[in-house]
Amino acid sequence: MKDNGIKIGLPKGRMLEDSVAALKKIGVDFSSVLEGSRSLRFESADGTAEAIVIRPVDLLTYVECGAVDMGIIGYDLIKEQTRDVITALALDFGTCRLSVAGPRGRDTIEKAGLSGIRVATKYPRLASQYFKGKGSHVDIVKLYGAVELAPLFGISDLIVDLVSTGETLLTNGLEEKEVVMRSSARLVVNRASMRTRQQDVGRIIERLKRASAKAV
């Protein structure tokens, strides 16, 4: 890679393939990311950029600290973590919703105004804000994975988690109760990189903007 090549953080997991595809459309080809390598660093096909594959929960930290110049991340994590980065562009993939869910057929959500209701989530800030806005006091249980199992094992009464198709909820005897917020992919940029690499960063933003507009 060129010494001054731009560094882009890509989210490991559900949005990785779409992120690679979006960049490939604008001539930044990281197809090697999808070839099954255990490496987390990949050079673009033309050697002008580098992709770092990062867990979504950590990606905003990498952007904020300048370890990467920009990254692709879900809007849900931007709102949860409130990192000091520039949200430059909404992209046309990664659509989902952050929702309250609970056991099917139970009106647990109606009892949320009472004390003692437990809510398991990876999004404690957004969940707390949501229930506080409803005038409800709940106890937040922070989990890092498999949130949908919490009601099954008595850890919580409700969960707040991302929902796309709803199949995972259905499989675990849960149903969506209320939508907290809607989310999709965003391009975020390090503040210093926006100033010092204005031409390179601006070119990628503009090309992604045009590509996204064509796809809508």
C-alpha positions as CSV (number, residue, x, y, z in Angstrom):
1,M,0.0,0.0,0.0
2,K,1.1,3.5,-0.6
3,D,2.6,5.1,2.5
4,N,-0.1,7.8,2.4
5,G,-2.9,5.4,1.6
6,I,-6.3,6.0,3.2
7,K,-7.4,3.6,6.0
8,I,-11.0,2.4,6.2
9,G,-12.6,0.5,9.0
10,L,-15.0,-2.2,7.9
11,P,-17.5,-3.7,10.3
12,K,-17.1,-7.4,11.0
13,G,-20.3,-9.3,10.7
14,R,-23.6,-8.7,9.0
15,M,-22.7,-5.5,7.1
16,L,-19.2,-6.6,5.9
17,E,-20.2,-7.9,2.5
18,D,-22.4,-4.9,1.7
19,S,-19.6,-2.5,2.9
20,V,-17.1,-4.2,0.6
21,A,-19.7,-4.1,-2.3
22,A,-20.4,-0.4,-1.8
23,L,-16.7,0.5,-1.9
24,K,-16.1,-1.8,-4.9
25,K,-18.7,0.2,-6.8
26,I,-16.7,3.3,-6.4
27,G,-13.4,1.7,-7.4
28,V,-12.0,0.8,-3.9
29,D,-11.8,-2.9,-4.2
30,F,-11.4,-4.9,-1.0
31,S,-12.7,-8.2,-2.4
32,S,-9.8,-10.0,-0.7
33,V,-11.6,-9.3,2.7
34,L,-14.2,-11.9,1.7
35,E,-11.8,-14.7,0.8
36,G,-11.7,-16.3,4.2
37,S,-8.3,-15.1,5.4
38,R,-7.7,-14.7,9.2
39,S,-6.0,-11.4,8.6
40,L,-7.8,-8.3,9.7
41,R,-5.8,-5.9,7.4
42,F,-6.3,-5.9,3.7
43,E,-4.8,-3.8,0.8
44,S,-7.1,-2.6,-1.9
45,A,-6.6,-4.1,-5.4
46,D,-4.8,-1.0,-6.6
47,G,-2.7,-0.6,-3.5
48,T,-4.0,2.9,-2.7
49,A,-6.0,2.0,0.5
50,E,-6.1,-0.3,3.4
51,A,-9.1,-1.9,5.1
52,I,-9.1,-2.9,8.7
53,V,-11.9,-5.3,9.7
54,I,-13.1,-4.3,13.2
55,R,-15.8,-5.5,15.6
56,P,-18.7,-3.0,15.2
57,V,-18.7,-2.1,18.9
58,D,-15.0,-1.0,18.6
59,L,-15.1,0.6,15.2
60,L,-16.1,4.1,16.3
61,T,-13.1,4.1,18.8
62,Y,-10.7,3.4,15.9
63,V,-12.2,6.3,13.9
64,E,-12.2,8.7,16.8
65,C,-8.6,8.0,17.7
66,G,-7.4,8.2,14.1
67,A,-6.3,4.6,13.8
68,V,-8.4,4.7,10.6
69,D,-9.5,7.7,8.6
70,M,-13.1,6.6,8.1
71,G,-15.4,3.6,8.7
72,I,-18.8,2.1,8.0
73,I,-21.0,1.5,11.0
74,G,-24.7,1.2,12.0
75,Y,-26.5,4.4,13.1
76,D,-27.6,2.5,16.2
77,L,-24.0,2.4,17.5
78,I,-23.4,6.0,16.6
79,K,-26.4,7.0,18.8
80,E,-25.4,4.6,21.6
81,Q,-21.7,5.5,21.9
82,T,-21.8,9.2,21.0
83,R,-18.2,9.3,19.9
84,D,-16.5,12.4,18.6
85,V,-16.6,11.5,14.8
86,I,-18.2,13.1,11.8
87,T,-21.2,11.3,10.4
88,A,-20.6,12.1,6.8
89,L,-23.2,10.0,4.8
90,A,-26.1,7.6,5.1
91,L,-25.7,4.5,3.0
92,D,-28.3,2.4,1.4
93,F,-27.8,-0.9,3.3
94,G,-27.8,-2.3,6.8
95,T,-31.4,-1.4,7.3
96,C,-32.9,-2.6,10.6
97,R,-34.6,-1.4,13.7
98,L,-33.8,-1.3,17.4
99,S,-36.8,-2.7,19.1
100,V,-38.3,-3.7,22.5
101,A,-39.2,-7.4,22.4
102,G,-40.6,-9.9,24.9
103,P,-42.3,-13.3,25.2
104,R,-45.1,-13.8,22.7
105,G,-48.6,-13.3,24.1
106,R,-47.6,-11.5,27.3
107,D,-48.3,-7.9,28.0
108,T,-45.0,-7.3,29.8
109,I,-44.6,-4.0,28.0
110,E,-47.7,-2.7,29.6
111,K,-46.2,-3.2,33.1
112,A,-43.0,-1.2,32.3
113,G,-44.3,1.7,34.4
114,L,-43.9,-0.5,37.5
115,S,-40.6,-0.9,39.2
116,G,-38.7,-4.2,38.9
117,I,-39.0,-4.7,35.1
118,R,-35.7,-5.9,33.8
119,V,-34.5,-5.1,30.2
120,A,-31.5,-6.9,28.7
121,T,-29.7,-5.1,26.0
122,K,-26.4,-4.3,24.3
123,Y,-27.7,-0.7,24.1
124,P,-28.0,0.5,27.7
125,R,-28.0,4.2,26.9
126,L,-30.6,4.0,24.2
127,A,-32.8,1.6,26.2
128,S,-32.6,3.8,29.3
129,Q,-33.5,6.9,27.3
130,Y,-36.4,5.2,25.6
131,F,-38.1,4.0,28.8
132,K,-37.3,7.2,30.6
133,G,-39.1,9.0,27.8
134,K,-42.1,6.9,28.4
135,G,-42.1,7.7,32.1
136,S,-41.1,4.1,32.9
137,H,-38.4,3.0,35.4
138,V,-36.7,-0.2,34.4
139,D,-33.6,-2.1,35.5
140,I,-31.1,-2.4,32.6
141,V,-29.1,-5.7,32.3
142,K,-26.1,-5.1,30.0
143,L,-25.3,-8.1,27.8
144,Y,-22.7,-8.5,25.0
145,G,-24.4,-11.3,23.0
146,A,-27.4,-13.6,22.7
147,V,-29.7,-11.0,24.2
148,E,-32.7,-12.9,23.0
149,L,-31.9,-15.8,25.5
150,A,-32.3,-13.5,28.5
151,P,-36.1,-13.8,29.0
152,L,-35.9,-17.6,28.4
153,F,-33.6,-18.0,31.4
154,G,-35.2,-15.4,33.7
155,I,-32.5,-12.8,33.3
156,S,-34.9,-10.2,32.0
157,D,-38.6,-9.6,31.2
158,L,-37.9,-7.7,28.0
159,I,-35.0,-7.1,25.6
160,V,-34.0,-4.2,23.4
161,D,-32.1,-5.4,20.4
162,L,-31.7,-5.0,16.6
163,V,-34.3,-6.7,14.5
164,S,-34.1,-7.3,10.8
165,T,-36.4,-10.1,9.7
166,G,-37.7,-11.0,13.2
167,E,-36.8,-14.7,12.7
168,T,-34.4,-14.9,15.6
169,L,-37.1,-13.5,17.9
170,L,-39.7,-16.0,16.6
171,T,-37.3,-18.9,17.1
172,N,-36.8,-18.0,20.7
173,G,-40.5,-17.4,21.5
174,L,-40.3,-13.6,21.4
175,E,-42.1,-11.0,19.5
176,E,-41.5,-7.3,18.7
177,K,-43.4,-5.0,21.0
178,E,-42.3,-1.4,20.1
179,V,-39.7,0.2,17.8
180,V,-37.1,2.3,19.6
181,M,-35.3,3.7,16.5
182,R,-34.6,2.8,12.9
183,S,-31.0,2.2,11.7
184,S,-28.9,1.8,8.6
185,A,-25.3,2.0,7.6
186,R,-23.4,5.3,7.9
187,L,-20.0,6.5,6.7
188,V,-18.1,8.1,9.6
189,V,-14.9,10.1,9.4
190,N,-12.1,11.1,11.8
191,R,-12.2,14.8,12.4
192,A,-8.5,15.3,11.7
193,S,-8.6,13.3,8.6
194,M,-11.5,15.4,7.3
195,R,-9.2,18.4,7.5
196,T,-5.8,17.0,6.6
197,R,-7.0,14.5,3.9
198,Q,-9.9,16.6,2.6
199,Q,-9.3,15.7,-1.1
200,D,-9.1,11.9,-0.5
201,V,-11.9,11.8,2.0
202,G,-14.1,14.1,0.0
203,R,-13.7,12.0,-3.1
204,I,-14.8,8.8,-1.4
205,I,-17.8,10.6,0.2
206,E,-18.9,12.1,-3.1
207,R,-18.6,8.8,-5.0
208,L,-20.5,6.9,-2.3
209,K,-23.2,9.6,-2.3
210,R,-23.6,9.2,-6.1
211,A,-23.6,5.4,-5.9
212,S,-26.2,5.4,-3.1
213,A,-28.4,7.9,-5.0
214,K,-28.4,5.6,-8.0
215,A,-29.4,2.6,-5.9
216,V,-32.4,4.2,-4.3
